[in-house]
Amino acid sequence: MNKIAISLLALAALCAAQPATWFPPEQMMTIGVYYYPEAWPESQWERDISNIKKFGFEYIHLAEFAWAFMEPEEGRFEFGWLDKNVALAHKYGLKVILCTPSATPPAWLARKHPEILMIRDDGTRMNHGSREQADWSSPVYRAYVEKIVAKMAERYGTNPTVWGWQLDNEMSHYGQGMSYAPAAQDKFRAWLREKYGTVARLNTDWGNAFWSQMYNHFDDVQMPNARELVANPNPHAMLDLHRWFAAEAADYFRLQTSVLRRYVKNQWITSNFMMNYYLTNPALSEKDFDIMSFTMYPVSGGLFRGDLGFRMGDPAQVSFTHDLLRNLGSGIEGPMELQPGQVNWAPVNPWPQPGVVHAWIMRAFGLGARFVCVYRYRQPLFGDELYHKTMVEPDGVTLAPGGKEFVQSIQEVQALRKLYRPNAPQPKDYAARRTAFLYNWDNRWDMENHKQTIRWDTMDHWLKYYRALKSVMAPVDVISEEKDFSKYPFVVAPSYQLIDKELIARFTKYAESGGTLILTCRSGQKDRRGHIWESLWAEPIYDLVGAAIPKYDVLPEGRDGKVSAMGKSYAWGSWGDILEPREGTEVLATYADQFYKGSAAATRHKLGKGQVVYIGVDSITGELEADLLADVYKTAARLPLNFMVDWRDGFWVATNFTDTHQKIPAAAGAKVLVGARTIPPGGVAIWQ
């Protein structure tokens, strides 16, 4: 073997070893907290950091929004205050996560270069005074970001107290959408040139023959903007806009990672994606990030099913995020921001259910998260987040309710570490239910761009199946279709609207080899461009599912239909595929009303050694999906929806997000380590 090959092998071995060094498996999960020293008198820094250590936290997160403190004037850098806090962290045995400050450009930068500011879809230019107001596509802004990141990395890249780096913060523009500034328009056109090569091909794939939308030059193309159009924007152009925006966000991240990697030694890099938003902007780069992280605010004004949902949030949404990020890159993931209690920024900000902060932490633990970080240690006395609860009360020293639940969780994790069993094998019946949940952002974008009914919600549909999987205690890996799903006993591919013949062939081979494939409504209707197939409706998947799908129905708001299955009745309204099963295909559910009463709504088709289940109707509550999956998985009894049980490192972990007390499915001889055999809403139990 030559010297170059040996060097590459050594480098690969080093890279593989680093995650274990950063996150030793026997620690299972570490818990830290955000701290903003720039907001507090220097005389309080040591008191605060020593208390953080006393409460049991293992690391602190610094410098997230501090660009104006690190570069108060262009070219004048001041890091003394940050040096002191990193030194205090070292003194008290805390690790440090540093954050690049690109989410909050200083006023001097915006005033000198107003071209760095994003322009909203209505033409309004954003201004200094908040955050995320800059246009990531601006070459001027990127140059300034590169400079401040380089200064930070040069100073702290080899500091042994600095554990890792977070890029930016929840990169999203916070509901303002995409920037339509000239720099973004130029980057979009450049991306189109690279993708299509010729305008003729773009015209074909965008279907520009419709409504005479033909282009003669790439320079004629503008980012599609519904506010500028009389009728709906071109759906194929919108699909490409989403694709470009994700690629552009990833490229912006890549700029910062490339700078950091010139300086950092044995420090990891990540960015904190918004739990909801990253699902529409997947700048998730397993190639560029060492670990994956996200922000998690389950109770932020949205009402969830059940009387207590508004106090506990949606465990499916939280869990889905973990199961997605765990399958990217190194496999190390966790929430970089976890809600500590009541927040201030939602339309309604209720007080969370007592105990539920603890449940969120232990939900992360049960799903294999390697870290949890809480936002934030001290409650602001000024600024936009005055009512945002934190670890301590406004006096800066007294534990707040959420702080007490974090301290409880820290103590429990430390106790569980003593019972850690290296390489503990998954229980066989649990492993036999392992499921690949296939996601595809193009599908979500395409359906959300052209819903066909106001009642359709792609993420809600996905999560119905996710909840159903957790109700049969199935371990779930949320993966893209590029990954190998042949190793999974079950594959769920919800609403796979955009498909090609290659994927259909892979699905067919998977089922014929003994796998169970579960497809759901809206599948197989279009090719990857978003064009309807020139065939019968969704005909390319007929052989796969063993049925024709000649039509579908959608019902108006306030008018629900009925479906019958397993002797029960279920309501539906948003989408119903009417199926015509072929001979030998089993009917699992039928429509109980409308003019197609008696027609099949769900089927099971034997294919080789395996089977393909097609569930063509989207129920209101998700109970239909859960009952059908319990039948497919041959589960004698299923858990109530939102009562979730997972296995991790030899521990069973149950979290109760229902409105009633729940009994854990523990064997008679099992030892309950946390909680009890019956747990209340917001409760937790852990056993071996």
Number of C-alpha atoms within 10 A of each C-alpha: 5 6 8 9 10 11 11 11 12 12 12 11 11 12 14 12 11 16 19 13 10 14 15 13 17 15 15 19 22 20 22 28 26 23 24 19 21 16 12 15 8 13 8 11 18 17 13 19 22 16 15 23 17 12 17 18 23 20 27 28 26 23 20 21 21 23 21 18 18 21 18 15 14 12 9 8 16 15 13 11 13 18 13 15 22 22 14 19 23 16 13 17 15 24 19 26 24 22 24 26 24 27 25 21 26 23 15 15 18 18 13 10 12 17 19 26 24 29 23 17 19 11 13 11 18 21 18 18 11 11 18 24 25 26 24 26 25 19 14 17 22 18 11 15 22 18 15 21 22 21 18 19 22 16 14 19 23 15 16 13 21 25 22 22 25 25 26 21 22 19 22 19 17 13 7 14 12 21 25 24 22 16 18 23 17 18 16 23 18 13 19 19 16 10 12 13 12 14 18 16 12 20 18 12 16 22 20 17 11 10 8 8 11 18 15 11 11 17 13 9 17 15 19 20 17 14 12 12 10 7 8 13 16 20 21 20 23 20 23 22 20 19 19 18 22 19 18 19 19 17 17 17 22 17 16 23 20 13 19 25 16 12 17 20 17 19 23 20 24 25 26 21 28 24 21 17 16 19 19 19 22 17 21 23 19 16 10 17 22 23 24 28 29 26 27 26 22 25 26 24 18 17 16 15 14 13 12 18 22 22 25 30 24 22 24 24 20 20 21 21 27 27 22 21 24 24 18 21 17 19 19 22 28 30 28 26 24 21 25 29 26 21 22 16 14 11 9 14 19 18 15 24 21 17 18 27 26 24 25 28 27 25 25 23 25 22 23 22 25 22 21 24 28 27 24 24 27 26 20 20 13 9 7 11 13 14 16 19 26 27 29 19 18 16 10 19 15 12 20 21 19 25 24 19 22 26 19 14 20 22 14 15 18 15 13 17 14 10 14 17 13 10 9 11 11 14 10 8 10 14 16 15 20 19 23 27 26 21 20 18 17 20 23 22 22 23 22 18 16 15 15 12 15 13 14 18 14 17 14 14 19 22 19 23 24 25 28 26 28 23 23 26 23 24 19 25 21 22 21 18 15 9 10 10 21 17 12 20 20 27 26 23 23 26 24 22 25 22 20 15 12 9 12 16 12 14 22 22 18 26 24 17 15 17 24 27 27 22 22 25 24 24 22 25 23 23 17 15 20 22 15 16 14 11 9 14 18 22 18 21 22 17 14 23 26 25 25 20 25 13 13 15 14 20 16 11 11 6 10 16 18 16 24 19 18 11 6 10 15 20 20 21 22 23 20 25 25 25 25 20 22 15 9 11 18 17 19 19 26 22 25 20 14 11 8 12 13 15 20 26 26 29 24 24 25 19 23 14 13 19 25 25 26 27 28 24 30 24 22 17 14 21 19 27 23 24 20 19 21 20 16 16 17 12 15 8 11 18 22 18 23 20 26 26 25 21 23 17 20 17 21 20 25 29 29 29 31 24 17 15 15 20 16 24 13 16 9 6 7 12 13 17 17 16 14 16 18 14 18 18 22 25 27 28 23 25 20 16
